[in-house]
Amino acid sequence: MRFVVIMDPISTVKVDFDTSFAFMEEAQKRGHQVDHCVNTDLYLDRSRLYARVSPATMQRDPRAPITLGPAEDVCLHDVDAIFVRTDPPFDSNYLWCTLMLDRVKHDTFVMNDPHGLRQANEKLYACYFPELMPETVVTSHKDRIRAFLKRIGGQAVLKPLGGMGGEGVMVLKEGDPNINAIIEATTDNGRRLAMVQVFLPEVKIGDKRILLLEGEPVGALLRVPQNEEVRSNMRVGGTAVKVGVDDADRRIIATLAPRLRQDGLWFVGIDVIGGHLTEVNVTSPTGLQAMSRLDGKSYVSTVIDWVERRVRGAGK
C-alpha cells in the first residue's frame, strides 16, 4: 500500500515519543510505501488533489529518525491512505488543508476525516458532552472569568483554545495578585476566547489519556505531573504510568463513540481527570509508544491493522 502522512517537518520528530513516527515505522516494516509532506504541499489541479511528497525512511536514530528521498508529485486520489498528523494550533493552513482533503476522501481513506477535524476543536468538542465535563465556561471577558472563579469556590484552570501539550495552561486562584495579568495574557486582553474549568484536585494523581480507535478503547496511560506542576503532559515532564480502562471510563467512551464515528474521528485521544472528560484530541493524538512500552503490547500494530482493513474494505 501507499500511505501519505501530512505532518510537521521531520526536524520536530522525537523517535521514542511521536505516534506519527511509530505509524510510519510500522507501515515501513510491512513493506508499505510511506510518503511525507506538510500541509502546504497540497495543491489542486482541475479539481484533482495532489501533493508534493518525499518518500520517507524511518530508523530509530534520535539524530535522524526520518530520511527523505527525492520529492515527487502524487495524485492523492490514487494512494491508499492519508494520515493527517499536523500538531495544533489549527491555523489557516490547516483549515485550507482540510477543505482540500474533502475532495479526496471518497476515493482515499483519510484519518481523521477532514470534516470531523474542522468540527472538533480539542477543547470545545468536549462541550458537546457537558454531563461528562467539569463545570466549564468559554469566554474572552475578564469579568466573566472572575465571576466564574468566585462561583465555583476560588480555583480554576484557564486554557487557550488552540494550545497543545499543556502549553499556556494556567491555574487561577482568587487572591492571586497576578490573576488579571494571567487572564489578560491568555485572552490577549479580551480579543481571544479561552476555556475556564473548575480545578480538579485529582490532577495531582494524574491525567488519564485513553486512545480510541473507531470509538473503542485501544489502551490507556496515566500521566503524572512532576512535583508542584499541575500539568501532566509528557511534553512538560509528566511521567507515564500503567493504568487500565475502568467502568467510569467506559461510560464516557460509550457516550462519545456514536458522535466520534458520525464525524469520522477514527483515532482519538481523550483526557480524563477524576472521572471527568477534559479534552478530546483529534489532530495528532499521542501516547501510543509509551502505552505500548508500559503494557508490553504493540498498539501501533493494532492501528495499522485497522487501517489496512479499511483500505481493503474500500476496494483500493
N, C-alpha and C positions, 0 to 999 in steps of 0.2 A: 504494500500500500504506500501511498504518498501522503504525508502529513505536512501541513504548513502551520508553523507556530508563530503567531503575531505577539510579540512581547517587547520588552525593553532591550536596549543594546546589550550585547553579551558581556560587556565590561561590568555589568551590575550583578552577574550571576555568582551566588555562593553555593559551591558544589555540594556541601553536606546539608544545605538548608532548603534550597529552592525546589518547589514542587514542579515548576516548569522544566527545570533541568532533569528531574527524575523521570518525567513523562518522555522527554526526548531520548534519554539514555535507554529506557526500557524499549521504546519503539525501535531504536537502532539495534538492540540485541536481537530483536525479532526479524531483522532484515528489511524493515521498512525504510523508505527514504524520508528523511526529516529535513525540512527547509525552514530557515529563519528569516523573518522580516520584522520591521517596525511598522506601526500603523500608517505612517506617511508614505510607505512604499506601495500602498494600494492605489490603483487607478482604473478608471472606467474608459472603455473604448467601444463606441457603438453599442452601449448598454450591456456589454460583457465586462465582467470584473477580472482584473489582472493584478499581479503583484510582482515587483522586482525582489526575488528571493535569492538566498545563498544556501547551498547545501551545507548542513551542519554535521560535524563530527564531534561526539562527546567523549571525554575522558575525565577520570576523577583526579584531575590535577588542579589544585586551587589557583595556580598561576595562570592556567589556560584551560578552563573546563570545556570550552566550546571553540572549535576551529571552523572557520567559514571558508568555503570554496568560492570559485568564481560566480558572480551574480548572473542570473538569467531571468527573463520574463516568463511567467507561467500564468495560464488561464485558470483561475480558481474554480471554475465550473468543472474542470477536469481532474482535480485532485480528490482524494478520498475523504479527508477530514481537515478541518481548520480548528486550531486551538487558539482562543482569544485569551491571552495571558498578560496583558499590559497592566502594570500596577496603577493604582489610583495616584493622582486625582483624575477624575472624569472631566477632562478638558475638551475644548472644541475639536481637536484632532481625534480624540476618542469617539466623540459624537459622530463626526463625519465617517469614521471607520465603521461604526455600527450601522449607519444608514446605507453605506455601500454594501456591507455584508448581507443586508436584507435581500439583495438581488441574487445572491448565490445560494441561499440556504435551502432552496427547494431542489438543488442539484447536488450539493455537497453538505455533509454533516458539519455543523458549526457548534462548538462547545465553548461558551454557552450561547444560546440563541441571542442574536443581536437585539431583537425587540425586547426580550427579557432583560438584557443588560441595561437598556435605557429606562426600563421601569424600576430598576432595583438599586437605587442609591443604598449603599451599605448600612447607613444609619436609618434612613427613612423607611426602607422596605419593612423593617420590623414593626413599624407603626400600623401596618395592616392587621396586626395581631395584638391590640392593646391589652387584651386579657393575659397575655404571656409576658408582658414587659414590666419593668419597674415604672413607677409614675414618671411621666416624661412631658416636657414641653419643648417645642421648637420655635424659636423666635430670634429676632435681632435686637430687641429692645431691652436695655439695661434695667429699666424699672420693672418690667415683667419678669426678668430673671431673678431680680432681688425679691420680688413678691412671692415667686415660686419657692425660693430658698427659705423664706420665712415660713411659708405654709407647710413645708414638709419637715420642718424641725431644725433647719440651720446648716445642713451639709448636703452638697450635691456634686455631681460630676458634669463638667462642661466640655463638650466635644465639637470640634469643627466638622461640618458635614462631609468635607472632601478628604479627610485625613486617612491614614493607614498606619498599621503597626504601632498604634498608640501615640502617633505624632499629634502634638497640640492638646492632648487630654489633660485637663487641669481639675483639681479639687477646689470647690468653693466652700468657704466656711463663713458664717455670719461672724462679724467682728474682726475678720482679717483686714488689716489696713490696705492690702493690695487688691481687694476684691474688685474695685472699679477698674483698675488697670488691667486685671486679668480679663474681665468681661469686654473691655474696650479692645484689647488686643485680639481676642478670639472673634469678635463680631466686626472687626475693622470699624470701630466707632459707630456701630449700628447699621453698617452697609452690607453685612454678611450674616446669613442665618447660622444659628448654632443649635445643637441639641443639649438640653439640660435634663439630667436624670437624678432621681434620689440616689444618694450614696448607699451602696450595698456593702455592709461590713464584711460579708463573706468573701469579698475580693481578696482579703488577706490570706484566705485559704487557697484561692486560686480561681482562675477564669478557665472554664472548660471549653475547648474547641472540639466540635463534633463535625466530621466531614460526612456529607451526604452525597449519594450517587443515585440519581433518579428518585429522590425523596426517601431513600433508605440509608440508614447509618452504615458507613464503612468502618469507622472506628472513632476513638476519642483520645484526647490527652488533656492533662491539667497543666496550665501554665501558671507557675507560682512566682509572685513578684519577689524581688530582692529587697531585703532589709525593710526600710520605711517606704519604698516605692509602692504606689497603688496601681501602676500599670504593669501588667504581667506579660505583655507581648515579648516574644523571644528576641525581637529586634532591639529591645531596650533592656535586655539582660534577664528576662524571665527564664525560669528553669522548667523544662518539660518533665512531667511525672506521669507514670502509667495510671490510667483510670478507665473505668468501664462506662457503658451507657446504662443509666438506671431508669426506673419506671417514670420518674418525673421528666427525664429527657425524652422518653418515648412518647409521652403525651404532647410535648412541644412539637416533636417531629411529625406526629400524626396530624396535628393541626396545620402545620406548614406545608406538608407534602403535596396536597392537591393543588395549591397555588403555585408551588415551585414547578410542578410538572406542566401546569397550564401555561406558564411563562417560559418554558423551555430552559429552565435553570437546572441543568443536569448535574453539575458538580459545584457544590456549595459548602461553605464552612459557616456554621452557626456558633455564636458565642453565648455561653450560659453562665451566669453568676448567681449562686444561691437559688437555683431553680427558676431564674428569670431569664428570658431571652433579651440580649442586649444588642446584638448585631447579626446581620445576615450578609456574609461576604461572598460576592459572586464574580468579581473581576479576575482575581488571581488568588483564590484561597490556598493557603499553605498549611504546613504541618504534617504532610503525608510522610516525609522522610523520618522525622522524629518519631511519629506514631509507629511506623514500621520497625524502627530500631527498638522501641520500648516493648512492642508486642511480639517481636520475632516473626512477623508476617510480612509478605510483600504486598502491601496495599496498592502500590504502584501497578503491579501486575493486574490486580482486580479492576482498576480503572481502564487500563489499556485493553484488557479482555473485553470489557463492556463496549468500548469504542469500536473495536473490531466487529463485534456482533451487530452494532448499529449500522456500520457501513455495509456489511454483508446483507443485512436485512433490507437495506435500501436498494440493493441490487447493483452497487457500484462495481 
